[in-house]
Amino acid sequence: MKILVLGAGQVGSTAAYHLAREESNEVTIIDSNPAVLRELQDRLDVRTVLGHASSPAALERAGAADADMVIALTNSDEVNMIACQVAYTLFGTKTKIARVRSAEYLNTPGLFGTDRVPVDLCISPEQLVTKYIEQLIRYPGAFQVLDFADGRVRLVGVRANRDGPLVGQEIRTLRDHVPGIETRIAAIYRDGQEIIPDGSTRLLENDEVFFIAARQDIRTVMREMRKLEDPVRRVFIAGGGNIGLRVAKALEGTNQVKLIERSRERARVISERLAKTIVLTGDAADEELLLEENIDSSDVFVALTNAEEVNILSAMLAKRLGCKKVMALINRPAYAELVEGPRIDVGISPPQITIGALLAYVRQSGMVRVHTLRRGRAEAIEAIARGNRGDNRVVGRKVEEIRLPKGATISVIVRGEEVLQAHHDTVVEVEDRLILFVTDRRQIPQVERLFRA
């Protein structure tokens, strides 16, 4: 597939990186910064074109006439939408994806369509990150919570501790601990190394455990891995940008929210748009201000400024001053992996959160949802079984008959409203939704072929 990526910022670079790693893709990147393009060309197997993202001449030089897909990921909504319009009008590009940050554009009915603004898929990193943070706050103790099957099933990552009844036990005993609940431990990471669990695997303290269960059973299963934490009541947000504002708006109805913003003018604007949130003007890394605002009694501190260094430092300071749990928005995935630990509980990477929505649309082949895990080294996938036994490698077959590559497992099957554990003799039916965990993303093309008619 020939793909044009417009914009080589953090989101665009991450998208290009993941797309270029898939053998069937030819990726070309357009950006106006020659230094960034040189760095990407040295690091990735991609072609680069210097120019403005929405320029007809730049698009033509990049091969828009032959492109299967244009993905506009610059920092400007307007440039992204115009680029899709130019690609469609002049070059007839079939599939157009645009990054759209403004809620005003996203919430305007009838704006997007073939005879309107020709965008087939709008991606909003701000919206995706807001939902991601909401889920983490809803399930204290989890470091990742991901939705599948329209929210009926969730994959949750937790760190096991000594208070969990299952810790020290073989995981086959989980069904005795939680009788009547369909759940599956999909993967375990121990000291950074992946373990594909079977029934005899013992769960140890500090293991990172990924399990899948129905939405209503999440807390019950979490209780087996660690002592459940109290519900979050007080949330402190640093940064009043697009994401900070969205998170405050999403949480203020159920939580006590304080938001600190450096710019006095921006603080005034967001205070008018929020109903219950207390908006403060000041520096998120000001120790005296945090102490004055009782940071030690806050349940969660979320650093969401535009500067990842400020986010890291302010989150570490909040933790030292007594906040129970701290999260920091970190654009560079390598940074997020470095800082996660005792001082920062969760590093939030918008490019990594965003790439899943993009990959699901690019791959298609029955894949309706893709979530990257472990900074892109593993993936959780929701795929729909379509067709019949004659033209599909999944439909009508028992789970043990499906030729999955090494490192790929089918964890759960969602059939209508039922959530079924995928046993070796479970037969896959048409329109079943299969939730797969793939620990080695190099095997993704093989998994994709299984669901291709």
Beta strands, then each sheet from edge to edge (+ up, - down):
strand 1: 2-6
strand 2: 26-31
strand 3: 47-50
strand 4: 69-72
strand 5: 95-99
strand 6: 121-123
strand 7: 142-148
strand 8: 153-159
strand 9: 183-190
strand 10: 193-195
strand 11: 208-214
strand 12: 234-238
strand 13: 256-261
strand 14: 278-281
strand 15: 300-303
strand 16: 325-329
strand 17: 346-348
strand 18: 367-373
strand 19: 378-384
strand 20: 408-415
strand 21: 418-421
strand 22: 433-438
sheet 1: 3+ 2+ 1+ 4+ 5+ 6+
sheet 2: 7+ 8- 11+ 9- 10+
sheet 3: 14+ 13+ 12+ 15+ 16+ 17+
sheet 4: 18+ 19- 22+ 20- 21+
end
